[in-house]
Amino acid sequence: MALLTDDMQGKLIGLLTSEGLIERSVVKEAQKRASESGKPLLSLLTEEHLLENELLVHAVAQLSGVPYVNLASSVIEQHILNLLPEDVAERFMAVPLAEVQGRLAVAMIDANNVQAVDYLSNRIQRPLKVFMASEESVRHVLDQYKTDLSTVNMAAQASQEEMRSETSDIKTIVQDSPISRALSTILEYAVKSHASDVHIEPLEKALKIRCRVDGVLREIMQLPKSIEPALVSRIKILSNLKIDEHRIPQDGQFAVSVAGKEVDLRIAISPVVWGEQVVIRLLDKTGNSFNLEDMGYAGRALRAIRKGIKRPNGMILTSGPTGSGKSTSLYALIKEIKDDTVNIVTLEDPVEYKIDGVNQIQVNAEVGLTFASGLRSILRQDPDIVMVGEIRDGETANLAVQAALTGHLVFSTLHTNSASGVLPRLLDMGIEPFLIASTVNTIIGQRLVRRVAKRRDLYQSSPLETQTIQSTVGHLLPQTREQVASFSQDLGYDSLPLANQSSFILAKGRDAPQTPHGYSGRAGLYEVMDVTEEIQNLIVRRATTAEIQKAAIQQGMITMRQDGYLKALNGITTLEEVNRVAADTA
């Protein structure tokens, strides 16, 4: 940030206090300490953490008439970074953001430096759109120059040359080989992009690399087909898998350290038509709080869950498609209930997150440790709470039911589309209806949606959107202003609009390099079914999924789609995103 005149500092203080960002009394006390120490007032306020630096930069930008941007979590595409050389970017503390209508958007610490702006514009031979950013933001982007995916292509070319000159391919998969460096760069890029998965997919004439960010896959590059064997072999070596096995799927895991973060990687390799496909799941050990409220549970759903985990025995099941956060929900439940008075034992494949005070067992089918055999062993260890990573077959389901019948609280997951679909699924596995009715306490159905970015615009819903909102959640919304407080408390939101409005206020994020399509991060959509006596009777009668769903809704269950619409009304996500993820639900 540029040096500020006394007049500018005075205006800044006035702006910050008038907006309620800092108290006048705090400023007066800081002024005394600043005069004693000789430090500038604003520097003292930020050093003593009385004022956030990002707020200060934002205020300076506002007074200067320059747009502000926060790049703390941004990931800039590599071809954009290439437009401004790293040495120039570092010298002027200016980083490129995006191309906008023939201009290059650039973030700078000193956005009012006309000479620097002119120099940069002449250097890249195009006009600039200048933004102001903090030093931390700019350095965050400068670090991304070091994760240049173009090095992957260079490594691929080097690897091709080595393979042509070597009689054996062993050299291509050792620690210091080009392939090793290429893999490291891909993983580093994925971690910094906050990707949940990396897909390495062989095509007929190329190797496609894709990352899943906020639940959506996007291609990042294509590599020469010839390097596929070396790259897959390198991954197999790190995962302790068989290098010479190409006919059957293999699963493994290893860990990496990127930017000071420990990241666990789950590896799944499968033979496909054009070679072997590799899917890498990234599990950031530092990025999960496992807090139910932070995950998106609210109101009735949250109360139903907490009621279920307080019971001394029975089953609590989570359901949803692959990658919907089922295991994360189970970890959150365990964290909620964990203390020194209970013995918690888990059986997982693999152990995704290690929790202190919980006895976690890794499934290993090669030595005969399956979910079924492991569960038999667990029950001899005097557990109070048992978590089974997934119920995949009738044997595991039967053992889980028996555990619940003998005084244990059992957590587990199933792959179904909704909470009501769990019960017929257990019937399909051969579990007797009366056993299901007497053991299952609570069922969670869930999906993940993208969150609206912090930089957003508000708009009035269209007539069609208004009609859809009213038909989906109109009966859940208050009819009068007197009902707003009680309805909001019941559903777990700060405030709710009236049901009979002609339109509703919705939020849409701004499309930017750091928030593609206006989204950043993900939240859960949940439906939580409390297995009441009425639903137990339906189970015994072998009722259909639709019948069970109808009964649960009549008893007050909020469906995933309804939960999504309520979250859209509260600016957490968009109707478009809810309809994309939960269109097939009630």
C-alpha positions in Angstrom: 0.0 0.0 0.0 1.3 3.4 -0.9 2.3 6.1 1.7 -0.7 8.0 2.9 -0.9 11.7 3.5 -2.2 13.1 6.8 -5.4 14.2 5.0 -5.9 10.7 3.6 -5.3 9.1 6.9 -7.9 11.4 8.5 -10.5 10.5 5.9 -9.7 6.8 6.3 -10.2 7.0 10.1 -13.5 8.9 9.5 -14.7 6.2 7.1 -13.7 3.3 9.3 -15.4 4.7 12.4 -18.6 5.9 10.5 -19.0 2.3 9.1 -18.6 0.9 12.6 -15.4 -1.1 11.6 -13.5 0.4 14.6 -14.6 2.2 17.7 -13.6 5.9 18.2 -12.4 5.2 21.7 -10.0 2.5 20.3 -8.7 5.0 17.8 -8.0 7.7 20.5 -6.1 5.2 22.6 -4.1 4.0 19.6 -3.3 7.7 18.7 -1.6 8.2 22.1 0.5 5.0 21.6 1.4 6.0 18.0 2.6 9.5 19.1 4.7 7.9 21.8 6.3 5.3 19.6 6.5 7.4 16.4 4.7 4.7 14.4 2.0 5.7 11.8 -1.5 5.3 13.4 -2.8 2.9 10.7 0.3 0.7 10.9 -0.1 0.5 14.7 -3.8 -0.5 14.4 -3.0 -3.4 12.0 0.1 -4.5 14.0 -2.0 -4.7 17.2 -4.8 -6.5 15.3 -7.2 -3.8 16.1 -8.0 -3.4 12.4 -7.8 -6.1 9.8 -5.4 -5.3 7.0 -7.8 -6.3 4.3 -10.4 -3.9 5.7 -7.8 -1.1 5.6 -6.8 -1.8 2.0 -10.5 -2.0 1.1 -11.1 1.4 2.7 -8.1 3.0 0.9 -9.4 1.6 -2.4 -12.8 3.1 -1.8 -11.4 6.5 -1.0 -9.1 6.4 -4.0 -11.9 5.4 -6.4 -10.1 2.1 -7.3 -11.9 -1.2 -7.3 -10.7 -3.6 -4.5 -10.1 -7.3 -4.8 -9.3 -10.0 -2.1 -7.2 -12.8 -3.6 -6.6 -14.8 -0.4 -8.2 -17.9 -1.8 -7.9 -17.2 -5.5 -6.4 -19.5 -8.1 -5.3 -17.8 -11.3 -5.3 -19.8 -14.5 -1.8 -20.5 -15.8 -2.2 -18.9 -19.2 -3.2 -15.6 -17.5 -0.1 -15.7 -15.3 2.0 -16.2 -18.4 0.8 -12.8 -19.7 3.0 -11.0 -17.1 6.5 -12.3 -16.4 7.2 -13.3 -12.8 10.2 -11.0 -12.4 8.1 -8.0 -13.5 5.1 -9.0 -11.4 7.4 -9.3 -8.3 9.2 -6.0 -9.0 6.0 -4.0 -9.2 3.9 -6.2 -6.8 1.4 -6.5 -9.5 -0.3 -9.8 -10.6 -2.7 -10.6 -13.5 -6.2 -11.8 -12.8 -8.1 -12.2 -16.0 -8.7 -10.9 -19.5 -11.7 -8.6 -19.7 -12.9 -7.1 -23.0 -9.4 -6.9 -24.5 -7.9 -5.5 -21.3 -5.9 -7.3 -18.7 -7.2 -7.1 -15.1 -4.2 -6.5 -12.8 -4.1 -6.3 -9.0 -1.5 -4.0 -7.4 -0.5 -2.9 -3.9 0.0 0.7 -5.2 -2.8 1.0 -7.7 -2.4 4.8 -7.8 1.2 4.6 -9.2 0.5 5.9 -12.7 4.1 5.4 -13.9 4.0 1.7 -12.9 0.7 1.2 -14.6 2.0 2.8 -17.8 5.1 0.7 -17.8 3.1 -2.5 -17.3 0.7 -1.6 -20.1 3.6 -0.9 -22.5 5.4 -4.0 -21.4 2.5 -6.4 -22.3 1.2 -4.2 -25.2 -2.4 -3.9 -24.0 -4.5 -1.6 -21.7 -5.0 -2.5 -18.1 -7.9 -2.7 -15.7 -6.3 -2.0 -12.3 -7.5 -3.3 -8.9 -6.1 -2.6 -5.5 -5.1 -5.6 -3.3 -3.2 -6.2 -0.1 0.4 -7.4 0.0 -0.8 -10.8 1.3 -3.2 -11.2 -1.6 -0.5 -10.3 -4.2 2.0 -12.6 -2.6 -0.6 -15.4 -2.6 -0.8 -15.1 -6.4 3.0 -14.7 -6.8 3.4 -18.1 -5.2 1.3 -19.6 -8.0 4.0 -18.8 -10.5 6.0 -21.6 -8.8 3.2 -24.0 -9.6 3.5 -23.6 -13.3 1.7 -26.4 -15.2 3.8 -25.7 -18.2 6.6 -27.5 -16.3 4.5 -30.7 -16.6 4.6 -30.5 -20.4 8.4 -29.9 -20.2 8.7 -32.9 -17.9 6.6 -35.0 -20.3 8.9 -34.1 -23.2 12.0 -35.0 -21.2 10.4 -38.2 -20.2 9.7 -39.1 -23.8 13.3 -38.5 -24.7 14.5 -40.7 -21.8 12.2 -43.5 -22.8 13.5 -43.4 -26.4 17.1 -43.6 -25.1 16.7 -46.1 -22.3 16.2 -49.8 -22.8 14.3 -50.0 -19.5 11.7 -47.6 -18.1 12.9 -47.8 -14.5 14.6 -44.5 -14.8 11.3 -42.8 -15.7 9.7 -43.6 -12.4 12.5 -42.9 -9.8 12.4 -40.0 -7.4 14.2 -37.4 -9.4 12.8 -38.2 -12.8 10.8 -35.8 -15.0 7.7 -37.9 -14.4 8.1 -37.5 -10.6 8.4 -33.8 -10.9 5.4 -33.6 -13.3 3.2 -35.6 -10.8 4.3 -33.3 -7.9 3.4 -30.2 -9.9 -0.1 -31.6 -10.8 -0.8 -32.5 -7.1 0.5 -29.1 -6.0 -1.8 -27.4 -8.5 -4.8 -29.5 -7.3 -4.2 -28.7 -3.6 -3.9 -24.9 -4.3 -7.0 -25.1 -6.4 -8.9 -26.7 -3.5 -9.7 -29.7 -5.7 -11.3 -32.7 -4.1 -10.2 -35.2 -6.8 -7.7 -35.5 -9.7 -8.7 -37.6 -12.7 -6.0 -39.0 -15.0 -7.8 -40.4 -18.0 -6.2 -42.2 -20.9 -7.7 -41.3 -24.4 -6.8 -42.9 -27.7 -4.0 -40.4 -28.5 -3.6 -38.3 -25.3 -3.7 -38.3 -21.5 -6.4 -36.0 -20.0 -6.0 -34.4 -16.6 -9.1 -33.1 -14.8 -9.7 -31.7 -11.4 -12.9 -31.6 -9.4 -13.4 -28.2 -7.7 -16.5 -27.5 -5.7 -18.1 -30.7 -7.1 -17.6 -29.8 -10.8 -14.9 -31.4 -13.0 -12.8 -29.2 -15.2 -10.0 -30.1 -17.6 -6.6 -28.6 -16.8 -4.4 -30.1 -19.5 -3.7 -32.9 -21.9 -0.4 -34.8 -22.0 1.2 -37.0 -24.6 -0.1 -40.6 -24.6 3.4 -42.0 -24.5 4.0 -41.0 -20.9 1.0 -42.8 -19.4 2.8 -46.0 -18.4 5.5 -44.0 -16.6 3.1 -41.7 -14.8 0.8 -44.5 -13.7 3.8 -46.6 -12.6 5.1 -43.7 -10.5 1.7 -43.4 -8.7 1.6 -47.2 -8.1 5.1 -47.1 -6.5 4.1 -44.3 -4.2 0.9 -46.2 -3.3 2.7 -49.6 -2.8 0.7 -51.2 -5.6 1.7 -53.8 -8.1 3.4 -52.1 -11.1 3.0 -55.1 -13.4 -0.7 -55.5 -12.7 -2.8 -53.9 -15.5 -5.9 -56.2 -15.6 -7.7 -55.6 -12.3 -8.5 -52.5 -10.3 -6.2 -51.5 -7.5 -6.6 -49.2 -4.5 -3.9 -47.5 -2.4 -2.9 -44.4 -0.6 0.0 -42.1 0.3 0.5 -38.6 1.7 2.2 -35.5 0.5 3.1 -32.1 2.0 2.1 -29.0 -0.1 2.5 -25.4 1.1 2.9 -26.6 4.7 -0.3 -28.7 4.5 -0.4 -32.5 5.1 -2.7 -34.0 2.5 -3.7 -37.7 2.4 -4.3 -39.1 -1.1 -6.6 -42.0 -1.9 -5.7 -43.8 -5.1 -8.1 -45.8 -7.3 -6.7 -47.4 -10.5 -9.0 -49.1 -13.0 -8.3 -50.7 -16.4 -10.2 -48.9 -19.2 -10.3 -49.3 -23.0 -7.3 -47.1 -23.7 -5.1 -47.9 -20.6 -5.5 -47.3 -16.9 -7.6 -44.6 -15.3 -6.3 -43.1 -12.1 -8.6 -41.2 -9.6 -6.8 -39.4 -6.8 -9.0 -38.2 -3.8 -7.4 -35.4 -1.8 -8.1 -35.3 1.9 -6.8 -32.1 3.6 -6.2 -33.1 7.2 -6.2 -29.4 8.3 -9.3 -28.2 6.5 -12.2 -29.9 8.3 -13.8 -28.8 11.6 -16.4 -31.5 11.6 -18.9 -29.1 13.0 -22.6 -29.9 12.2 -23.7 -26.3 11.9 -20.7 -25.3 9.7 -21.6 -28.3 7.4 -25.1 -26.9 6.8 -27.3 -28.7 9.4 -29.9 -26.5 10.8 -33.3 -26.4 12.5 -35.4 -29.5 12.5 -32.6 -31.6 10.8 -30.1 -30.6 13.5 -32.5 -31.4 16.4 -33.4 -34.7 14.9 -29.8 -35.8 14.6 -28.9 -34.8 18.1 -32.0 -36.6 19.4 -30.8 -39.8 17.5 -27.3 -39.8 18.8 -28.5 -39.5 22.4 -30.2 -42.9 22.3 -28.1 -45.7 23.9 -28.5 -48.1 21.0 -29.8 -48.4 17.4 -28.6 -47.4 14.0 -28.0 -44.0 12.5 -27.5 -44.2 8.7 -26.4 -41.6 6.1 -27.2 -42.0 2.4 -26.4 -40.2 -0.8 -24.4 -40.7 -4.0 -20.6 -41.0 -4.1 -18.8 -37.8 -3.0 -21.8 -36.3 -1.1 -20.1 -36.1 2.2 -21.5 -39.1 4.0 -18.3 -40.1 5.7 -17.8 -36.4 6.8 -21.2 -36.5 8.4 -20.3 -39.6 10.4 -17.1 -38.0 11.6 -19.0 -34.9 12.7 -21.5 -37.2 14.6 -18.5 -39.0 16.3 -17.0 -35.7 17.2 -20.3 -34.5 18.7 -20.7 -37.6 20.9 -17.0 -38.4 21.7 -15.8 -38.3 25.3 -13.8 -40.4 27.8 -16.9 -42.3 29.0 -17.5 -44.2 25.8 -15.5 -46.6 23.7 -15.8 -45.7 20.0 -14.5 -48.2 17.4 -14.6 -47.5 13.6 -14.1 -49.8 10.6 -13.2 -47.8 7.5 -12.0 -48.3 4.0 -9.8 -46.3 4.1 -9.4 -44.3 7.3 -9.9 -40.8 5.9 -9.3 -38.7 8.9 -7.6 -39.7 12.2 -9.4 -38.7 15.3 -7.8 -38.7 18.8 -9.6 -40.9 21.3 -11.2 -43.1 18.6 -10.0 -46.6 17.8 -10.0 -46.7 14.0 -9.5 -49.9 12.0 -8.4 -50.0 8.3 -10.2 -52.7 6.2 -7.8 -54.9 4.4 -9.5 -57.5 2.1 -6.2 -59.1 1.1 -5.6 -60.5 4.6 -9.3 -61.2 5.2 -10.2 -58.1 7.2 -13.5 -57.1 5.5 -16.3 -55.0 6.9 -18.1 -58.2 8.0 -15.1 -60.0 9.6 -13.9 -56.8 11.2 -17.4 -56.1 12.7 -17.4 -59.5 14.3 -14.0 -58.7 15.9 -15.1 -55.2 17.0 -18.1 -56.6 18.9 -15.6 -58.5 21.2 -13.9 -55.3 22.1 -16.6 -53.9 24.3 -17.5 -50.9 22.2 -20.3 -48.5 23.1 -20.4 -46.9 19.6 -19.5 -48.6 16.3 -18.9 -46.9 13.0 -19.0 -49.0 9.9 -17.7 -47.1 6.9 -20.2 -48.6 4.4 -22.8 -51.3 4.4 -22.1 -53.0 1.1 -23.7 -56.4 1.4 -26.3 -58.5 3.3 -23.7 -60.0 5.7 -22.4 -56.6 6.9 -26.0 -55.3 7.2 -27.0 -58.3 9.3 -24.0 -57.9 11.6 -24.8 -54.1 12.0 -28.4 -54.9 12.9 -27.3 -57.5 15.4 -24.9 -55.0 17.0 -27.7 -52.5 17.3 -29.9 -55.1 18.9 -27.3 -56.0 21.5 -27.0 -52.5 23.0 -24.6 -50.7 20.6 -25.1 -47.4 18.8 -24.1 -48.1 15.2 -23.2 -45.4 12.5 -22.9 -46.4 8.9 -23.5 -45.3 5.2 -25.4 -46.6 2.2 -25.6 -45.6 -1.4 -29.2 -44.5 -2.0 -30.7 -41.3 -3.5 -32.8 -40.3 -0.5 -33.3 -41.0 3.2 -36.5 -43.0 2.5 -34.7 -45.2 0.0 -32.5 -46.6 2.8 -35.3 -48.8 4.3 -36.2 -50.6 1.1 -32.5 -51.0 0.4 -32.0 -52.9 3.7 -35.0 -55.1 2.7 -33.3 -55.9 -0.6 -30.2 -57.0 1.4 -32.3 -59.6 3.1 -32.9 -57.9 6.5 -36.2 -58.8 8.1 -38.7 -55.8 8.2 -39.3 -56.1 12.0 -35.5 -56.0 12.6 -35.2 -52.8 10.5 -38.1 -51.2 12.3 -36.7 -52.0 15.8 -33.1 -50.9 15.1 -33.0 -47.9 12.8 -33.3 -44.6 14.7 -32.4 -41.9 12.3 -31.6 -41.7 8.6 -29.8 -38.8 6.8 -30.1 -38.1 3.1 -27.6 -35.6 1.7 -26.1 -33.9 -1.3 -23.5 -31.1 -1.7 -24.1 -27.8 -3.5 -21.7 -24.9 -4.3 -21.9 -21.9 -2.1 -22.4 -18.4 -3.5 -19.2 -16.4 -3.4 -18.8 -13.5 -0.9 -18.7 -11.0 -3.8 -22.3 -11.2 -4.9 -25.3 -9.3 -6.3 -28.8 -9.4 -5.0 -31.8 -9.6 -7.4 -35.5 -10.1 -7.4 -36.8 -13.6 -8.4 -38.6 -13.9 -11.7 -42.3 -14.9 -11.8 -41.3 -18.5 -12.6 -38.8 -18.6 -9.8 -41.3 -17.1 -7.4 -43.9 -19.7 -8.3 -41.4 -22.5 -7.9 -40.3 -21.2 -4.4 -43.9 -20.9 -3.3 -44.9 -24.4 -4.5 -41.8 -26.0 -2.9 -41.4 -24.2 0.4 -44.4 -21.9 0.6 -46.0 -24.0 3.4 -42.8 -23.7 5.4 -42.6 -19.9 5.3 -44.4 -17.5 7.7 -47.7 -16.1 6.6 -47.5 -12.9 8.8 -44.6 -10.8 10.2 -45.6 -12.0 13.7 -44.7 -15.6 12.7 -41.2 -14.8 11.2 -39.3 -15.2 14.5 -40.9 -18.6 15.5 -40.6 -20.0 11.9 -37.0 -18.9 11.6 -36.1 -20.5 14.9 -37.9 -23.7 13.9 -36.0 -24.0 10.6 -32.7 -22.7 11.9 -32.2 -19.5 9.8 -31.7 -15.9 10.9 -34.8 -14.7 9.0 -37.3 -16.0 6.5 -39.3 -14.0 3.9 -43.1 -14.1 4.0 -44.7 -16.8 1.8 -47.2 -14.6 0.0 -44.6 -12.1 -1.5 -44.8 -11.2 -5.1 -41.0 -11.9 -5.4 -38.1 -13.0 -3.3 -34.6 -11.6 -2.9 -31.9 -14.0 -4.1 -28.2 -13.9 -4.4 -25.9 -14.6 -7.3 -22.1 -14.6 -7.0 -19.9 -12.6 -9.3 -17.9 -14.6 -11.9 -14.3 -14.0 -11.2 -11.0 -15.9 -11.6 -11.0 -16.8 -7.9 -14.8 -17.6 -7.9 -15.6 -19.4 -11.2 -19.3 -19.0 -12.1 -19.8 -17.0 -8.8 -19.3 -20.0 -6.5 -16.7 -20.7 -3.8 -16.8 -23.7 -1.4 -19.7 -26.2 -0.8 -22.5 -26.7 1.7 -24.7 -29.7 2.4 -28.4 -30.2 1.6 -29.9 -32.6 4.2 -33.1 -34.4 5.0 -33.2 -36.2 8.4 -35.8 -38.8 9.0 -36.8 -39.8 12.5 -38.1 -43.4 12.4 -41.3 -43.0 14.3 -43.9 -45.6 15.2 -45.9 -44.8 12.0 -42.8 -45.3 9.8 -42.0 -48.5 11.7 -45.4 -49.8 10.8 -44.8 -48.9 7.1 -41.5 -50.8 7.2 -43.1 -53.9 8.6 -45.7 -53.7 5.8 -42.8 -53.5 3.2 -44.0 -50.1 2.1 -42.5 -48.4 -1.0 -40.0 -45.5 -0.9 -42.7 -43.1 -2.0 -45.0 -44.1 0.9 -42.3 -43.8 3.5 -41.2 -40.4 2.1 -44.8 -39.1 2.2 -45.3 -40.2 5.8 -42.0 -38.6 6.8 -42.9 -35.3 5.2 -46.3 -35.3 6.9 -44.4 -35.7 10.2 -42.4 -32.5 9.5 -39.3 -33.8 7.6 -37.7 -31.1 5.4 -36.6 -32.7 2.1 -33.2 -32.0 0.5 -34.8 -30.0 -2.2 -36.8 -27.9 0.4 -33.6 -27.5 2.4 -31.8 -26.2 -0.7 -34.6 -23.7 -1.5 -34.4 -22.4 2.1 -30.6 -22.1 1.8 -31.1 -20.2 -1.5 -33.5 -17.8 0.2 -30.8 -17.2 2.8 -28.1 -16.4 0.2 -26.1 -19.6 0.8 -26.6 -21.1 -2.7 -28.7 -20.5 -5.8 -31.9 -22.1 -7.1 -30.0 -23.2 -10.2 -27.5 -25.1 -8.1 -30.2 -26.7 -6.0 -32.1 -27.8 -9.1 -28.9 -29.2 -10.6 -28.0 -31.3 -7.6 -31.4 -32.3 -6.1 -33.8 -32.2 -9.1 -34.6 -35.9 -8.6 -35.7 -35.5 -5.0 -39.0 -34.4 -3.6 
